[in-house]
């Protein structure tokens, strides 16, 4: 009898590493496969990790420490990118989307990324809601207001920024972003998309940031070649 118990214990010990290696994530629960997959913008050989966001989104602002931790945890073959949403017109999201693409095309998007959040939620320079209330600020910030911030932060003349923001190229990027966000069925912001194929379902995850990061890393590994 003792020999049988010992054998069973050995078999159990051998099975434990397999159980530990089993993915704790379920397609359709913690992540959703996108059909059809979306085209990515990163170089060949890289895995795209996209945040769909808006500078005017309070949840996105609160999520910035999570995004910083995620960026630092990404493997070398992964690259973080941003896609601005515009589906909350009442709170000026289309303007922020326009500003993001103008900054991106002028090569100053990354440099000014945190400054834009701060202008909305800390300094109030581009705030859209009256502090301490749910009341919308009137008038809402304009692209000219955003241009003055970019001039101060990144040294781009405000007139040049406005001209880029109102260009056909930026209009085209905005239309493409709206189409892609609809195709990915983004329910809200912030929203993470891995390699144009998997949408992270944050509602199915616990409050732990580590859990989110491990899921994203799992999806990166799932889609990595070799």
Residue pairs with C-beta under 8 A, 6 or more apart in sequence:
23 218
25 31
25 215
25 218
27 33
29 201
29 204
30 200
30 201
30 204
30 205
30 215
31 194
31 198
31 199
31 200
31 201
31 215
31 219
32 185
32 198
32 199
32 201
33 197
33 198
34 183
34 184
34 185
34 193
34 196
34 197
34 198
34 199
36 183
37 195
37 196
37 197
38 180
38 183
38 184
38 193
38 196
38 197
39 196
40 48
40 195
40 196
41 48
41 81
42 48
42 79
42 81
43 79
45 77
45 225
46 77
46 78
46 79
47 77
47 78
47 79
47 194
47 195
47 220
47 223
47 224
48 78
48 79
48 81
48 193
48 194
48 195
48 196
49 70
49 74
49 78
49 79
49 80
49 81
49 192
49 193
49 194
49 195
49 216
49 220
50 80
50 81
50 82
50 83
50 192
50 193
50 194
50 196
51 60
51 67
51 80
51 81
51 82
51 83
51 190
51 191
51 192
52 83
52 84
52 85
52 181
52 184
52 186
52 189
52 190
52 191
52 192
52 193
53 60
53 63
53 82
53 83
53 84
53 85
53 189
53 190
53 191
54 60
54 84
54 85
54 86
54 88
54 93
54 96
54 97
54 189
55 61
55 84
55 96
55 99
55 100
55 116
55 117
55 119
55 120
55 126
56 88
56 91
56 92
56 93
56 96
56 120
56 128
57 85
57 88
57 93
57 189
57 190
58 121
59 188
59 189
59 190
60 117
60 189
60 190
61 117
61 120
61 121
63 190
64 114
64 117
66 209
66 212
67 80
67 190
69 209
69 213
70 80
70 209
70 212
70 213
70 216
71 80
73 213
73 217
74 80
74 216
74 217
74 220
75 217
75 220
75 221
77 220
77 224
78 220
82 100
82 109
82 113
83 177
83 180
83 181
83 193
84 93
84 96
84 97
84 100
84 101
84 177
85 93
85 97
85 177
85 181
85 186
85 189
86 93
86 94
86 96
86 97
86 174
86 177
86 178
87 93
87 178
87 181
90 136
91 128
91 129
91 136
91 140
92 128
92 140
92 141
94 174
95 140
95 141
95 142
95 143
95 146
96 116
96 146
97 174
97 177
98 143
98 165
98 170
98 174
99 116
99 143
99 146
99 147
99 150
99 165
100 109
100 116
101 165
101 170
101 173
101 174
101 177
102 143
102 150
102 161
102 164
102 165
102 167
102 170
103 109
103 112
103 150
103 154
103 161
104 173
105 164
105 169
105 170
105 173
106 150
106 154
106 156
106 160
106 161
106 164
108 150
108 153
108 154
108 155
108 156
111 153
111 154
112 149
112 150
112 153
112 154
115 149
115 153
116 126
116 146
116 149
119 125
119 126
119 127
119 149
120 126
120 127
120 128
121 127
124 131
125 141
125 145
125 149
126 141
126 145
126 146
126 149
127 137
127 141
128 136
128 137
128 140
128 141
129 135
129 136
129 137
130 136
130 137
143 162
143 165
143 166
144 158
144 162
146 161
146 165
147 156
147 158
147 159
147 161
147 162
147 165
148 158
150 156
150 158
150 161
151 157
151 158
151 161
164 170
184 191
184 193
184 199
185 199
186 199
190 202
191 199
191 200
191 202
192 199
192 200
192 202
192 212
192 216
193 199
193 200
194 200
194 216
194 219
194 220
194 223
195 219
195 220
195 223
197 223
198 219
198 222
198 223
200 212
200 215
200 216
200 219
202 212
205 211
205 212
205 215
